[in-house]
């Protein structure tokens, strides 16, 4: 989950010939293979859902997204039903409202009613959908529930609370489809079904790589960042770029004051498409670490202690020393070296400083050393040592050669 949720269409986009149908009296045209749920959302019609996400293939387990199709019996799930030309679909009716409330009532009958003290309060899809379907009471008094199940706190970054699990399978599917680790599964059958890590192990002892895909997919507080449990919900979100490596994953930094509450992979990030590794997702403690240098510091020699100064003094000092070095040893005595952790924009500014201000071409990046064989191979075969394709082009490759 995320504080500021980007629009979720329920199922992935499809490509195909245009198909026109009618949804709630509106003519809608979408590519063949598109689900009724996505077609409705593209027309501005939101269908209730819990197990569906446009980052995962349709599953059809929650049954909240039932619709009526003219000429067909029953109430098919809109997430798993593809559009057909001439279809007439209703997403709202008294019967659908009754069925959805009944389904939600079953979910809530085996769910803790601790919303006010829950870490997901105000940012919970189950809570939202209960309001959407108009649930006002729970008539069931189950003899057996999962409310007393113990939490798994073994992972240092997130908590797993099985008492709040609705077995929507989103975490299992995210681990499989998004991350590809297959660390999670559904253990047991029927009422005994529960999410299990590895061979029914603690998360920390399983094959889990702590990428956070399951946490991001969870619609309840079952899987929740420990930082959110400790700090509460964030106040605002700032889009930024992860600096751990040169991939350039986009993140939404959820912040409370000047404190980072959590880092959520940006769904619209061209490099990562809403996914991330453990470092970008959870290892951001350096941002507020007490040892982090927060002010400019200078010293005249390595034998003197560092002293804090203003930005104006620090920039003036650096500029003066660069000029002194060039005056004594020549224009080519200084240069610039950038890190592969820098963004393209930061690297561009460094080379601009070297060429325009220093007056030479002494600029390089550590990535050239690391990737010199790659650059040489690209130059020889394609005539250009820079990357010639984006990440998504791999999906269209006819052959992928893996070496090593």
C-alpha positions as CSV (number, residue, x, y, z in Angstrom):
1,X,0.0,0.0,0.0
2,X,1.0,3.6,-0.4
3,X,-0.2,6.9,1.1
4,X,-0.8,8.5,-2.3
5,X,-2.2,5.7,-4.4
6,X,-1.8,6.0,-8.2
7,X,-4.9,5.0,-10.2
8,X,-5.1,1.2,-10.3
9,X,-7.0,-0.3,-13.3
10,X,-7.3,-3.7,-11.7
11,X,-5.7,-5.7,-14.4
12,X,-2.8,-5.1,-16.8
13,X,-3.2,-3.4,-20.2
14,X,-3.7,-5.5,-23.3
15,X,-3.0,-4.9,-26.9
16,X,-5.3,-6.0,-29.7
17,X,-8.1,-4.9,-32.1
18,X,-10.5,-2.4,-30.7
19,X,-13.7,-3.8,-29.1
20,X,-16.7,-1.7,-28.3
21,X,-19.2,-2.6,-25.5
22,X,-21.6,-0.8,-23.2
23,X,-20.9,-0.4,-19.4
24,X,-23.6,1.3,-17.3
25,X,-25.0,2.9,-20.4
26,X,-21.7,4.2,-21.6
27,X,-20.1,3.1,-24.9
28,X,-16.5,2.0,-24.2
29,X,-13.9,1.0,-26.7
30,X,-10.8,-0.9,-25.5
31,X,-8.3,-3.4,-27.0
32,X,-9.4,-7.0,-27.2
33,X,-8.3,-9.1,-24.2
34,X,-9.0,-6.2,-21.8
35,X,-10.9,-7.2,-18.6
36,X,-14.3,-5.7,-17.9
37,X,-12.8,-4.2,-14.7
38,X,-10.1,-2.3,-16.6
39,X,-12.6,-1.2,-19.3
40,X,-14.9,0.2,-16.7
41,X,-12.0,2.0,-14.9
42,X,-10.9,3.5,-18.2
43,X,-14.4,4.9,-18.6
44,X,-14.2,6.4,-15.1
45,X,-16.3,3.6,-13.5
46,X,-14.7,2.1,-10.4
47,X,-15.6,-1.5,-9.6
48,X,-15.0,-2.6,-6.0
49,X,-12.0,-5.0,-5.7
50,X,-9.5,-6.5,-3.2
51,X,-7.5,-9.2,-5.0
52,X,-7.0,-7.2,-8.2
53,X,-4.1,-5.0,-9.2
54,X,-2.9,-3.8,-12.6
55,X,0.6,-4.9,-11.7
56,X,-0.6,-8.5,-11.4
57,X,-2.4,-11.0,-13.6
58,X,-6.2,-11.4,-12.8
59,X,-7.0,-13.9,-10.1
60,X,-10.7,-13.6,-9.3
61,X,-10.7,-14.7,-5.7
62,X,-12.3,-11.8,-3.7
63,X,-15.6,-11.8,-5.6
64,X,-16.2,-8.1,-4.8
65,X,-15.9,-7.2,-8.5
66,X,-19.0,-9.1,-9.7
67,X,-21.0,-7.6,-12.5
68,X,-24.1,-8.4,-14.5
69,X,-23.9,-9.1,-18.2
70,X,-27.0,-9.0,-20.3
71,X,-28.0,-12.4,-21.6
72,X,-25.7,-14.3,-19.2
73,X,-26.5,-16.2,-16.0
74,X,-24.8,-15.5,-12.8
75,X,-22.5,-12.7,-11.7
76,X,-19.0,-13.1,-13.2
77,X,-15.9,-11.5,-11.8
78,X,-15.1,-8.5,-13.9
79,X,-11.3,-8.9,-13.4
80,X,-11.2,-12.3,-15.1
81,X,-13.9,-11.7,-17.8
82,X,-12.6,-10.3,-21.0
83,X,-14.6,-7.7,-23.1
84,X,-16.6,-8.8,-26.1
85,X,-18.1,-6.7,-28.8
86,X,-21.7,-5.7,-28.1
87,X,-21.6,-6.7,-24.4
88,X,-24.0,-4.8,-22.1
89,X,-22.6,-4.7,-18.6
90,X,-24.0,-3.4,-15.3
91,X,-21.6,-2.7,-12.5
92,X,-24.3,-1.4,-10.1
93,X,-27.7,-2.9,-9.1
94,X,-29.5,-3.8,-5.9
95,X,-28.6,-7.5,-6.3
96,X,-24.9,-6.7,-6.9
97,X,-24.9,-4.4,-3.8
98,X,-26.4,-7.2,-1.7
99,X,-23.9,-9.8,-2.9
100,X,-21.0,-7.4,-2.3
101,X,-22.1,-6.6,1.2
102,X,-22.5,-10.3,1.9
103,X,-19.0,-11.0,0.7
104,X,-17.5,-8.2,2.7
105,X,-19.4,-9.3,5.8
106,X,-17.7,-12.7,5.5
107,X,-14.3,-11.0,5.3
108,X,-14.9,-8.8,8.3
109,X,-16.3,-11.7,10.4
110,X,-12.7,-13.0,10.6
111,X,-10.9,-9.8,10.8
112,X,-9.8,-7.7,13.8
113,X,-12.0,-4.7,14.4
114,X,-9.1,-2.5,15.6
115,X,-9.2,0.0,12.8
116,X,-8.5,3.0,15.1
117,X,-5.2,1.5,16.4
118,X,-4.2,-0.3,13.3
119,X,-1.1,0.9,11.5
120,X,-3.0,1.0,8.2
121,X,-5.8,3.2,9.5
122,X,-6.7,5.6,6.8
123,X,-4.7,3.8,4.2
124,X,-6.4,0.4,4.0
125,X,-8.1,-1.0,1.0
126,X,-10.2,-3.4,3.1
127,X,-11.4,-0.4,5.1
128,X,-12.2,1.5,1.9
129,X,-14.1,-1.3,0.3
130,X,-16.2,-1.9,3.4
131,X,-17.3,1.7,3.0
132,X,-17.8,1.4,-0.7
133,X,-20.1,-1.6,-0.5
134,X,-22.1,0.0,2.4
135,X,-21.3,-2.6,5.1
136,X,-23.0,-1.6,8.3
137,X,-23.1,-4.7,10.5
138,X,-21.6,-8.2,10.8
139,X,-24.2,-10.7,11.7
140,X,-21.9,-13.7,12.0
141,X,-20.5,-14.9,15.3
142,X,-17.9,-17.4,14.1
143,X,-17.0,-20.2,16.4
144,X,-13.5,-20.4,15.0
145,X,-11.3,-17.4,13.7
146,X,-7.7,-16.5,13.0
147,X,-7.7,-13.5,15.3
148,X,-5.3,-15.0,17.9
149,X,-2.6,-16.0,15.4
150,X,0.9,-14.7,16.3
151,X,2.8,-12.1,14.3
152,X,6.0,-12.9,12.5
153,X,8.5,-10.1,13.4
154,X,11.6,-11.9,12.1
155,X,12.1,-9.6,9.1
156,X,13.9,-6.4,10.1
157,X,11.9,-4.3,7.7
158,X,8.3,-5.4,7.8
159,X,5.9,-7.3,10.0
160,X,3.6,-10.2,9.0
161,X,0.3,-10.3,11.0
162,X,-1.7,-13.4,9.8
163,X,-4.7,-12.4,11.9
164,X,-5.4,-9.6,9.4
165,X,-4.9,-11.7,6.2
166,X,-7.8,-12.0,3.9
167,X,-6.0,-14.6,1.7
168,X,-6.3,-12.4,-1.5
169,X,-3.1,-13.9,-2.8
170,X,-1.7,-10.6,-3.9
171,X,1.5,-11.0,-1.9
172,X,2.0,-14.5,-3.3
173,X,1.4,-13.4,-6.8
174,X,3.7,-10.3,-6.4
175,X,6.5,-12.5,-5.2
176,X,6.0,-14.8,-8.2
177,X,5.1,-12.3,-11.0
178,X,7.0,-9.1,-10.0
179,X,10.0,-10.4,-8.1
180,X,10.3,-13.9,-9.4
181,X,11.5,-15.4,-6.1
182,X,8.5,-17.7,-5.3
183,X,9.2,-17.4,-1.6
184,X,5.5,-17.2,-0.6
185,X,2.7,-19.7,-1.0
186,X,-0.8,-20.4,0.4
187,X,-0.5,-23.2,3.0
188,X,-3.5,-25.2,3.9
189,X,-7.0,-25.5,2.4
190,X,-10.4,-23.8,3.0
191,X,-10.6,-22.1,6.3
192,X,-7.0,-23.1,7.2
193,X,-5.5,-21.3,4.2
194,X,-2.8,-18.9,5.2
195,X,0.2,-17.2,3.5
196,X,3.4,-19.0,4.3
197,X,7.0,-18.1,3.6
198,X,9.2,-20.9,2.3
199,X,8.5,-24.2,4.0
200,X,6.2,-22.6,6.5
201,X,9.2,-20.8,8.0
202,X,9.8,-17.3,9.4
203,X,10.2,-14.7,6.7
204,X,13.8,-14.2,7.7
205,X,14.6,-17.9,7.4
206,X,12.9,-18.3,4.0
207,X,14.0,-17.5,0.5
208,X,12.5,-14.0,0.9
209,X,14.9,-11.3,-0.4
210,X,13.1,-8.4,1.4
211,X,12.3,-6.6,-1.9
212,X,9.0,-5.4,-0.4
213,X,6.8,-6.4,-3.4
214,X,4.5,-8.4,-1.1
215,X,4.2,-5.4,1.3
216,X,3.4,-3.1,-1.5
217,X,0.7,-5.5,-2.8
218,X,-1.0,-6.1,0.5
219,X,-4.4,-4.4,0.8
220,X,-4.5,-4.6,4.6
221,X,-2.0,-4.3,7.5
222,X,-1.1,-8.0,7.2
223,X,2.3,-7.0,5.7
224,X,3.4,-3.6,6.9
225,X,6.6,-1.7,7.1
226,X,8.0,-1.4,10.6
227,X,8.8,2.2,10.0
228,X,5.0,2.9,9.4
229,X,4.1,0.9,12.6
230,X,6.6,3.1,14.5
231,X,6.0,6.5,12.9
232,X,2.4,6.4,11.7
233,X,1.1,7.4,8.3
234,X,3.1,10.0,6.3
235,X,1.9,13.5,5.5
236,X,3.2,14.0,2.0
237,X,4.9,12.2,-0.8
238,X,7.9,13.4,-2.8
239,X,9.1,11.7,-6.1
240,X,12.8,11.1,-6.1
241,X,15.5,8.8,-7.6
242,X,17.2,6.1,-5.7
243,X,21.0,6.7,-5.6
244,X,22.2,3.2,-4.6
245,X,23.2,2.3,-8.2
246,X,23.0,3.6,-11.7
247,X,19.7,2.0,-12.7
248,X,17.8,5.1,-11.6
249,X,14.7,3.6,-9.9
250,X,12.0,6.1,-9.2
251,X,10.5,6.3,-5.7
252,X,7.8,8.2,-3.9
253,X,9.4,9.2,-0.6
254,X,6.6,9.3,2.0
255,X,7.5,11.9,4.6
256,X,6.3,13.3,7.9
257,X,8.0,16.6,8.5
258,X,11.6,16.0,7.6
259,X,11.4,12.3,8.5
260,X,11.2,9.6,5.9
261,X,8.4,7.2,6.8
262,X,8.9,4.8,3.9
263,X,10.1,4.6,0.3
264,X,7.5,3.3,-2.2
265,X,8.6,2.3,-5.7
266,X,7.0,4.7,-8.2
267,X,4.5,2.8,-10.4
268,X,5.3,5.2,-13.3
269,X,9.1,4.8,-13.0
270,X,10.4,3.9,-16.4
271,X,13.3,1.9,-14.9
272,X,11.5,0.0,-12.2
273,X,7.7,0.1,-12.9
274,X,6.8,0.1,-9.2
275,X,9.3,-2.5,-8.0
276,X,12.7,-2.2,-6.3
277,X,15.4,-4.1,-4.5
278,X,15.9,-4.3,-0.7
279,X,18.4,-1.4,-0.7
280,X,16.2,1.2,-2.4
281,X,13.0,-0.1,-0.6
282,X,14.2,-0.3,2.9
283,X,17.9,0.7,3.4
284,X,17.3,4.5,3.5
285,X,18.2,5.0,7.1
286,X,21.3,7.0,6.1
287,X,18.9,9.9,5.1
288,X,18.3,10.7,8.8
289,X,21.3,9.0,10.4
290,X,23.0,11.1,13.1
291,X,26.4,10.7,11.5
292,X,25.2,12.3,8.2
293,X,27.0,15.5,7.4
294,X,24.3,18.2,7.1
295,X,26.5,21.4,6.7
296,X,29.5,22.2,4.4
297,X,32.8,21.5,6.0
298,X,36.3,22.6,5.0
299,X,39.9,22.3,6.2
300,X,43.2,23.7,4.9
301,X,45.2,20.5,5.3
302,X,44.7,16.9,6.4
303,X,46.4,17.7,9.7
304,X,43.6,20.1,10.7
305,X,40.2,19.3,12.0
306,X,37.1,19.9,9.8
307,X,35.1,23.0,10.5
308,X,31.5,23.8,9.6
309,X,31.0,26.8,7.4
310,X,28.2,28.4,5.3
311,X,27.6,27.4,1.7
312,X,28.9,30.7,0.4
313,X,32.1,30.3,2.2
314,X,32.5,26.6,1.2
315,X,31.9,27.3,-2.5
316,X,34.2,30.3,-2.4
317,X,36.9,28.3,-0.8
318,X,36.7,25.5,-3.3
319,X,36.6,27.9,-6.3
320,X,39.7,29.8,-4.9
321,X,41.7,26.6,-4.4
322,X,40.8,25.3,-7.8
323,X,42.1,28.6,-9.3
324,X,45.2,28.5,-7.3
325,X,46.0,24.9,-8.4
326,X,45.4,25.8,-12.1
327,X,47.5,28.9,-11.8
328,X,50.4,27.0,-10.3
329,X,50.3,23.7,-12.3
330,X,48.3,24.6,-15.4
331,X,44.8,24.3,-16.7
332,X,44.9,20.5,-17.0
333,X,45.8,20.0,-13.3
334,X,42.2,19.6,-12.2
335,X,39.3,17.5,-13.4
336,X,36.1,15.8,-12.3
337,X,35.2,12.2,-11.6
338,X,31.5,11.2,-11.0
339,X,30.1,8.2,-9.3
340,X,27.8,5.6,-11.0
341,X,25.4,6.4,-8.2
342,X,24.9,9.9,-9.7
343,X,21.9,10.6,-11.9
344,X,22.4,11.5,-15.5
345,X,21.6,15.1,-14.7
346,X,24.2,15.2,-11.9
347,X,26.9,13.7,-14.2
348,X,26.0,16.2,-16.9
349,X,26.5,19.1,-14.5
350,X,29.9,17.8,-13.4
351,X,31.1,17.6,-17.0
352,X,29.7,21.0,-17.7
353,X,31.6,22.4,-14.7
354,X,34.9,20.8,-15.9
355,X,34.5,21.9,-19.5
356,X,33.0,25.4,-19.0
357,X,34.7,26.4,-15.7
358,X,37.9,24.5,-15.6
359,X,38.5,24.8,-19.3
360,X,39.5,21.2,-20.1
361,X,38.1,17.8,-20.8
362,X,39.4,16.0,-17.8
363,X,36.1,14.4,-16.8
364,X,35.3,10.7,-16.3
365,X,32.9,8.4,-14.4
366,X,33.7,5.2,-12.5
367,X,31.1,3.5,-14.6
368,X,33.5,3.6,-17.6
369,X,36.0,1.6,-15.7
370,X,33.5,-1.0,-14.5
371,X,31.8,-1.3,-17.9
372,X,34.8,-0.8,-20.2
373,X,34.4,-4.3,-21.7
374,X,30.7,-3.6,-22.2
375,X,31.4,-0.3,-23.8
376,X,34.1,-1.8,-26.1
377,X,31.7,-4.6,-27.2
378,X,28.9,-2.2,-27.9
379,X,31.2,0.1,-29.9
380,X,32.6,-2.7,-32.0
381,X,29.2,-4.3,-32.7
382,X,26.8,-1.4,-32.8
383,X,29.1,1.6,-33.4
384,X,28.1,3.3,-30.1
385,X,29.4,2.5,-26.6
386,X,26.3,4.0,-24.8
387,X,23.2,2.0,-24.2
388,X,21.1,1.8,-27.3
389,X,17.8,0.5,-25.8
390,X,15.7,1.0,-22.7
391,X,15.0,-1.7,-20.1
392,X,11.6,-2.6,-21.5
393,X,13.1,-3.6,-24.9
394,X,14.3,-6.8,-23.3
395,X,10.7,-7.9,-23.3
396,X,10.7,-7.8,-27.1
397,X,14.1,-9.7,-27.5
398,X,14.0,-12.8,-29.7
399,X,17.1,-14.2,-28.0
400,X,18.7,-13.4,-24.6
401,X,22.3,-14.6,-24.1
402,X,23.3,-15.1,-20.5
403,X,27.1,-15.4,-19.7
404,X,28.6,-16.3,-16.4
